[in-house]
Amino acid sequence: MTMNKPFNKTALTFLISISCSIAFGQTNCPEFIQENQDTLGYLDCIKTYRKNAKNEFITDVKSPIKKKDIDYLDYYQPIAEWLLLGKYKLTPEEKPIEFTTSSGTKRQYRQYAIIYFQKEDCSFELAVYESESLKANPEYADYIFLPFTDLSNEEETYGGGRYMELKTGDFKNNQVLVDFNKTYNPYCAYSEGYNCPIPPEKNRLKIKIEAGEKNFKKPH
């Protein structure tokens, strides 16, 4: 399995005017489950992914988190059950829409697809989006944005919702693998002064996603 080219975090953050944080490291953890059925290997991979995320916070000059604050980051224990294979429907007919950000500014996104999930007896769906500004840049033309809220917000996770990233190449044969253990907070969860897109109404889940990043433990 070919590993995805990692996003350039600093460059992408600049391009979207620090509107949100981005995926870290792009460690290809799902192949442990798909090819080897190695659950322990997958869990170790998620831990490595999170370690890489912390290192990027420390080394990125635009990061809202400094080295002394790294221990305030908090996560659910990774579990393979939140690595979900969803079916999808592409939505090329959708027109660009405006997302309001936490500061009240607007950013344009176009719905790229709707992903349909089944986890045990629970079914849910999420829309994913492509940025109108980023898709003109060859380096980030395949960047797909997944913002959502769920019933863990406020009490356990950031109240403004959480994010994930995918790539257009992840959508194959009517299936897409989505790893909720890689769910992360927008920069607004750590500090004020950022423009973080607010998840749209259709992505406000009525279930609890107990996976990925939790509330930042440092008061601000």
C-alpha positions in Angstrom: 0.0 0.0 0.0 1.4 3.4 -1.0 1.6 5.9 1.8 0.0 9.3 1.2 2.2 12.3 0.8 1.9 14.3 4.1 0.4 17.7 4.2 2.8 20.6 4.7 1.2 21.9 7.9 2.8 25.3 8.1 2.1 26.1 4.4 -1.5 24.9 4.6 -2.1 26.9 7.8 -0.8 30.0 6.0 -3.0 29.4 2.9 -6.2 29.3 4.9 -5.2 32.2 7.1 -4.9 30.0 10.1 -8.6 29.1 9.8 -8.0 25.6 11.2 -5.3 23.1 12.1 -4.4 20.2 9.8 -3.7 16.5 9.7 -0.4 15.5 11.3 2.1 13.1 9.9 -0.4 11.1 7.7 0.8 7.9 9.3 -0.9 5.1 7.4 -2.3 3.2 10.3 -5.4 1.6 8.6 -3.2 -0.8 6.6 -2.4 -2.7 9.8 -6.1 -3.6 10.1 -6.8 -4.1 6.4 -3.8 -6.2 5.4 -2.6 -7.8 8.7 -5.6 -7.7 11.0 -3.0 -6.5 13.5 -5.0 -4.5 16.0 -2.1 -4.0 18.4 0.0 -2.7 15.6 -2.7 -0.3 14.6 -3.0 1.1 18.2 0.7 1.6 18.3 0.5 3.4 15.0 -2.1 5.8 16.4 0.1 6.5 19.4 2.9 7.3 17.0 0.6 9.6 15.0 -0.2 11.5 18.2 3.4 11.8 19.2 4.2 13.2 15.7 1.3 15.7 16.3 2.9 16.9 19.5 6.2 17.3 17.9 4.7 19.4 15.1 3.1 21.7 17.7 6.5 22.2 19.2 8.4 22.9 16.0 5.8 24.9 14.1 6.4 28.7 14.7 2.7 29.4 14.0 1.5 26.8 16.5 -0.9 28.0 19.3 0.7 25.5 21.7 4.2 25.7 23.1 6.4 23.0 24.5 5.4 23.8 28.1 1.8 23.2 27.2 2.1 19.9 25.4 1.0 17.9 28.4 -2.4 19.7 28.4 -3.3 17.8 25.2 -5.7 15.0 25.9 -7.1 12.1 23.8 -9.5 9.2 24.1 -7.7 5.8 24.2 -7.5 4.7 20.6 -9.8 1.8 19.7 -9.9 0.1 16.3 -13.8 0.1 16.4 -13.7 3.8 15.4 -11.8 3.0 12.2 -14.9 2.9 9.9 -15.3 1.9 6.3 -18.1 4.1 4.9 -19.9 4.2 1.6 -20.2 7.5 -0.2 -22.0 9.5 -2.8 -20.1 12.2 -4.7 -22.0 15.4 -5.1 -20.5 17.3 -8.1 -23.7 19.2 -8.6 -23.3 21.1 -5.3 -22.5 24.8 -5.5 -20.0 26.5 -3.2 -21.4 27.7 0.2 -20.1 29.9 2.9 -19.0 28.6 6.2 -19.0 31.0 9.1 -15.9 31.0 11.2 -15.6 31.5 15.0 -14.6 35.1 14.4 -17.6 35.8 12.1 -15.7 35.8 8.8 -16.8 33.6 5.9 -14.9 30.9 4.0 -16.1 29.2 0.8 -16.4 25.4 0.6 -18.1 23.0 -1.8 -19.6 19.8 -0.7 -17.6 17.0 -2.3 -19.4 13.9 -1.0 -21.7 12.4 1.6 -20.3 9.5 3.6 -22.6 6.9 5.1 -21.5 5.0 8.1 -22.7 1.9 10.0 -21.3 1.2 13.5 -23.0 -1.7 15.2 -26.7 -0.7 15.3 -26.0 2.9 14.7 -26.1 4.5 11.2 -25.0 8.1 10.5 -23.8 10.3 7.7 -21.4 13.2 7.3 -20.7 15.6 4.4 -17.2 16.3 3.4 -16.0 19.5 1.7 -13.3 20.9 -0.6 -12.0 24.4 0.0 -12.5 26.8 -2.9 -9.3 28.6 -2.1 -7.1 25.5 -1.6 -8.2 23.5 -4.6 -6.6 26.1 -6.9 -3.2 25.2 -5.3 -1.8 22.0 -6.9 -0.2 21.0 -3.6 -3.5 20.9 -1.8 -6.0 20.3 -4.7 -6.8 16.8 -3.2 -7.5 18.1 0.3 -10.9 17.2 1.7 -12.2 18.7 4.9 -14.5 16.9 7.4 -15.9 19.2 10.2 -18.4 17.9 12.7 -20.0 18.2 16.1 -21.3 15.3 18.3 -22.7 14.7 21.8 -19.3 14.6 23.4 -18.8 18.4 22.8 -18.5 20.7 25.7 -18.3 18.1 28.4 -15.5 15.8 27.0 -14.4 17.5 23.7 -14.2 21.0 22.3 -17.5 22.7 22.1 -17.0 24.1 18.6 -16.6 20.7 17.1 -13.7 18.8 15.7 -12.1 18.2 12.3 -10.6 15.5 10.1 -8.9 15.5 6.7 -9.1 13.1 3.8 -7.8 13.1 0.3 -9.7 12.7 -3.0 -7.7 9.5 -3.6 -9.2 8.0 -0.4 -12.6 7.7 -2.2 -12.4 4.4 -4.2 -14.9 1.8 -5.4 -17.7 3.5 -3.4 -15.8 3.0 -0.1 -13.7 5.3 2.0 -11.9 4.5 5.2 -12.3 7.1 8.0 -10.3 7.0 11.2 -12.1 8.8 14.0 -9.1 8.2 16.2 -7.4 10.9 14.2 -10.1 13.5 14.9 -8.4 16.7 16.2 -9.3 20.1 17.6 -9.3 23.4 15.6 -6.8 26.0 16.8 -9.6 27.8 18.6 -9.7 25.1 21.2 -6.2 26.2 22.4 -6.2 29.9 22.0 -8.2 33.0 20.9 -7.6 34.9 17.8 -8.1 32.2 15.1 -10.8 31.9 12.4 -12.1 28.3 12.8 -14.8 27.1 10.4 -18.0 26.1 12.3 -19.3 22.7 11.3 -22.5 23.0 9.2 -25.9 21.9 10.5 -25.9 18.7 8.5 -22.8 17.5 10.3 -24.1 18.0 13.8 -24.4 14.4 15.0 -26.8 13.1 17.6 -24.4 10.4 18.7 -21.2 10.5 20.8 -17.9 10.0 19.0 -15.7 8.9 21.8 -12.5 8.9 19.7 -9.7 11.3 18.8 -8.8 14.5 20.6 -10.5 15.7 23.8 -10.8 19.1 25.5 -7.5 21.0 25.9 -6.9 20.8 29.6 -5.2 24.2 30.1 -7.7 27.0 30.9 -7.6 29.9 28.4 
